[in-house]
Amino acid sequence: MRLQRWLPSRCQICHAWPASTLCDDCITQFTQWQFRCERCALPLSGGAKVCGACLRDPPPMDACLCAVTYQWPWTECIAGFKFKNDTGLAATLAEMLLRTPGVAAALAHADAVVPLPLSAQRLAERGYNQSLLLARRLAPGRVRTDVLMRTRHTLPQHAKTREQRLKSLIGAFSVDPARAGDLRGHRVVLLDDVMTTGATLRAAAGALRAAEPSHITALVIARTGN
């Protein structure tokens, strides 16, 4: 990985050469900050801090922060990182997330950073957990992979409605009873790469709630705009 940092490359977005995998100009251009719901990171307007959906049905996480809206060029970049073994993007995507207001503070105060776990089947198919790669970049030394477990495999969620996703994810996560005490009264950061309907993060954060942490902040690289 250290050698890759010094090898010539080109930006995946503008194709400038030589440049970083994602050049600073493109990161600046395509990471424009916008107001978002404090609880689910949905884009908001009009000065509201929490969206109507979260007011009606508060999520189990206390806060949610994301770097960008899940649209071009980030759809392609994240797909490469997630599905095409482009693990070298972990460092750049982690740095993007760190630039997001509130993220550095959330990580600094976190007692544990928990990457969203994959099922054994999905991990075998992919060969790596992209959320774990991000977590190791963001908070080395505080990453916990032993507290939150994926209890069963679920089919891909992209074609399902929000209600179908929530139903299919019931019981998909649990906290290891032997480790639950490690989280009680502590601040936890839950990390994933992409948030669409929020069903997966809700299920994972709901499982973490059983361990009685004092605060849960969810962090994602990208979030859909609706």
C-alpha positions as CSV (number, residue, x, y, z in Angstrom):
1,M,0.0,0.0,0.0
2,R,2.8,2.4,0.7
3,L,4.4,1.8,-2.7
4,Q,1.0,2.5,-4.4
5,R,1.0,6.0,-2.9
6,W,4.1,6.9,-4.8
7,L,3.4,5.2,-8.1
8,P,2.0,7.5,-10.9
9,S,-1.7,7.3,-11.4
10,R,-4.6,9.1,-12.9
11,C,-7.8,10.5,-11.4
12,Q,-10.8,8.2,-11.8
13,I,-13.1,11.1,-12.4
14,C,-11.3,13.6,-14.7
15,H,-8.6,11.2,-15.8
16,A,-5.9,13.8,-15.2
17,W,-2.4,12.3,-15.3
18,P,-0.4,12.1,-13.1
19,A,-2.7,12.5,-10.2
20,S,-4.1,10.8,-7.2
21,T,-6.7,8.1,-7.6
22,L,-9.1,10.9,-6.9
23,C,-7.6,14.3,-7.4
24,D,-8.1,17.2,-5.0
25,D,-9.9,19.3,-7.6
26,C,-12.5,16.6,-8.3
27,I,-13.0,15.9,-4.6
28,T,-13.5,19.6,-4.0
29,Q,-15.9,20.0,-6.9
30,F,-18.0,16.9,-6.2
31,T,-18.2,17.1,-2.4
32,Q,-20.2,20.2,-1.9
33,W,-21.6,20.3,1.6
34,Q,-25.4,20.5,2.1
35,F,-27.9,20.6,5.0
36,R,-28.9,17.2,6.1
37,C,-31.2,15.6,8.7
38,E,-29.2,15.1,11.9
39,R,-30.7,11.7,12.5
40,C,-30.6,10.1,9.0
41,A,-28.5,12.4,6.8
42,L,-31.3,13.0,4.3
43,P,-30.8,16.3,2.4
44,L,-33.0,19.1,3.9
45,S,-34.0,22.6,3.1
46,G,-35.6,25.4,5.0
47,G,-33.4,25.2,8.0
48,A,-35.0,22.1,9.6
49,K,-32.6,19.9,11.6
50,V,-34.6,16.7,11.6
51,C,-36.7,15.3,8.7
52,G,-40.4,14.5,9.1
53,A,-39.7,10.7,8.8
54,C,-37.3,10.8,11.7
55,L,-39.7,12.9,13.8
56,R,-42.4,10.4,13.2
57,D,-40.2,7.3,13.7
58,P,-36.9,8.2,15.3
59,P,-34.1,5.9,14.2
60,P,-32.0,4.0,16.8
61,M,-28.9,6.0,15.9
62,D,-28.6,9.4,17.6
63,A,-26.8,11.0,14.7
64,C,-25.9,10.2,11.1
65,L,-23.3,12.0,8.9
66,C,-22.3,11.4,5.3
67,A,-19.8,12.9,2.9
68,V,-21.6,13.0,-0.4
69,T,-24.9,12.3,-2.2
70,Y,-24.9,8.9,-3.8
71,Q,-24.8,10.0,-7.5
72,W,-22.3,10.3,-10.3
73,P,-19.3,10.2,-9.9
74,W,-19.5,8.5,-6.5
75,T,-21.7,5.7,-7.7
76,E,-18.9,4.5,-10.0
77,C,-16.1,5.1,-7.5
78,I,-17.9,3.3,-4.7
79,A,-18.9,0.4,-7.0
80,G,-15.2,-0.1,-7.9
81,F,-14.2,0.0,-4.2
82,K,-17.0,-2.3,-3.1
83,F,-17.3,-4.8,-6.0
84,K,-14.2,-4.6,-8.1
85,N,-11.4,-5.0,-5.6
86,D,-10.3,-1.4,-5.9
87,T,-9.3,-1.3,-2.2
88,G,-6.8,1.4,-2.8
89,L,-9.7,3.9,-2.7
90,A,-10.1,3.2,1.0
91,A,-7.6,5.9,2.0
92,T,-9.2,8.6,-0.3
93,L,-12.8,7.8,0.7
94,A,-11.8,7.9,4.4
95,E,-10.2,11.3,3.9
96,M,-13.3,12.6,2.2
97,L,-15.4,11.4,5.2
98,L,-13.0,13.1,7.6
99,R,-13.5,16.4,5.8
100,T,-17.3,16.3,6.5
101,P,-18.3,18.6,9.3
102,G,-18.8,16.7,12.5
103,V,-17.1,13.5,11.5
104,A,-13.7,14.2,13.1
105,A,-15.3,15.1,16.4
106,A,-17.5,12.0,16.3
107,L,-14.5,9.8,15.8
108,A,-12.4,11.6,18.4
109,H,-15.1,11.0,21.1
110,A,-15.9,7.5,20.1
111,D,-15.0,4.6,22.4
112,A,-15.6,2.0,19.7
113,V,-15.8,2.2,15.9
114,V,-17.9,-0.7,14.5
115,P,-17.8,-1.5,10.8
116,L,-21.0,-3.0,9.4
117,P,-20.3,-6.7,9.3
118,L,-20.9,-8.8,6.1
119,S,-22.5,-12.3,6.2
120,A,-20.0,-15.1,5.9
121,Q,-21.3,-15.8,2.3
122,R,-20.9,-12.2,1.2
123,L,-17.5,-12.0,2.7
124,A,-16.4,-15.1,0.9
125,E,-17.8,-13.8,-2.4
126,R,-16.1,-10.4,-2.1
127,G,-13.0,-11.3,-0.2
128,Y,-13.0,-8.2,2.0
129,N,-15.3,-6.0,4.0
130,Q,-15.1,-2.5,2.6
131,S,-16.5,-0.9,5.8
132,L,-13.7,-2.5,7.8
133,L,-11.1,-1.1,5.4
134,L,-12.6,2.4,5.9
135,A,-12.7,1.9,9.7
136,R,-9.1,1.0,9.9
137,R,-8.2,4.2,8.0
138,L,-10.4,6.4,10.2
139,A,-9.8,5.0,13.7
140,P,-6.8,2.6,13.9
141,G,-6.8,1.0,17.4
142,R,-10.4,1.6,18.2
143,V,-12.0,-0.7,15.5
144,R,-14.2,-3.4,17.0
145,T,-15.1,-6.3,14.8
146,D,-16.1,-8.6,17.7
147,V,-19.2,-6.9,19.0
148,L,-21.7,-6.7,16.2
149,M,-22.5,-9.9,14.3
150,R,-24.3,-10.6,11.1
151,T,-26.5,-13.5,12.1
152,R,-27.7,-14.6,8.7
153,H,-27.2,-13.9,5.0
154,T,-29.7,-11.6,3.2
155,L,-30.3,-11.2,-0.5
156,P,-29.3,-8.0,-2.2
157,Q,-31.6,-5.2,-1.1
158,H,-31.4,-2.8,-4.0
159,A,-34.7,-4.0,-5.7
160,K,-36.7,-4.0,-2.5
161,T,-38.9,-1.2,-1.1
162,R,-38.0,0.3,2.3
163,E,-40.7,-1.8,4.0
164,Q,-39.4,-5.0,2.4
165,R,-35.9,-4.2,3.4
166,L,-36.9,-3.5,7.0
167,K,-38.8,-6.8,7.1
168,S,-36.0,-8.8,5.5
169,L,-33.4,-7.4,8.0
170,I,-35.3,-8.3,11.2
171,G,-32.9,-10.3,13.3
172,A,-30.1,-10.0,10.8
173,F,-27.7,-8.4,13.4
174,S,-27.0,-9.1,17.0
175,V,-24.4,-8.1,19.6
176,D,-22.2,-10.8,21.0
177,P,-23.5,-11.3,24.6
178,A,-19.9,-11.8,25.8
179,R,-19.0,-8.3,24.4
180,A,-22.1,-6.3,25.2
181,G,-20.6,-4.9,28.4
182,D,-17.8,-3.3,26.4
183,L,-20.3,-0.9,24.8
184,R,-22.5,-0.2,27.8
185,G,-22.5,3.6,28.5
186,H,-19.9,4.2,25.8
187,R,-20.0,6.2,22.5
188,V,-20.2,4.1,19.4
189,V,-19.6,5.0,15.8
190,L,-21.3,2.6,13.3
191,L,-19.7,2.8,9.8
192,D,-20.9,1.8,6.4
193,D,-20.2,2.8,2.8
194,V,-23.6,3.7,1.4
195,M,-27.0,4.5,2.8
196,T,-30.1,4.2,0.7
197,T,-33.3,3.6,2.6
198,G,-31.5,3.4,5.9
199,A,-32.9,-0.1,6.6
200,T,-29.6,-1.8,7.1
201,L,-28.2,0.9,9.4
202,R,-31.4,0.9,11.4
203,A,-31.2,-2.8,11.9
204,A,-27.6,-2.7,12.9
205,A,-28.0,0.3,15.2
206,G,-31.1,-1.3,16.7
207,A,-29.0,-4.4,17.6
208,L,-26.3,-2.2,19.1
209,R,-28.9,-0.4,21.2
210,A,-29.4,-3.7,23.1
211,A,-25.9,-3.2,24.5
212,E,-27.0,0.2,26.0
213,P,-24.3,2.5,24.5
214,S,-24.7,6.1,25.6
215,H,-24.6,7.4,21.9
216,I,-24.6,5.9,18.4
217,T,-23.4,8.0,15.4
218,A,-23.7,6.4,12.0
219,L,-21.1,7.4,9.4
220,V,-21.4,6.7,5.6
221,I,-19.5,7.9,2.6
222,A,-22.6,8.4,0.5
223,R,-26.4,8.7,1.0
224,T,-29.1,8.7,-1.6
225,G,-31.0,12.0,-2.0
226,N,-34.5,10.7,-1.2
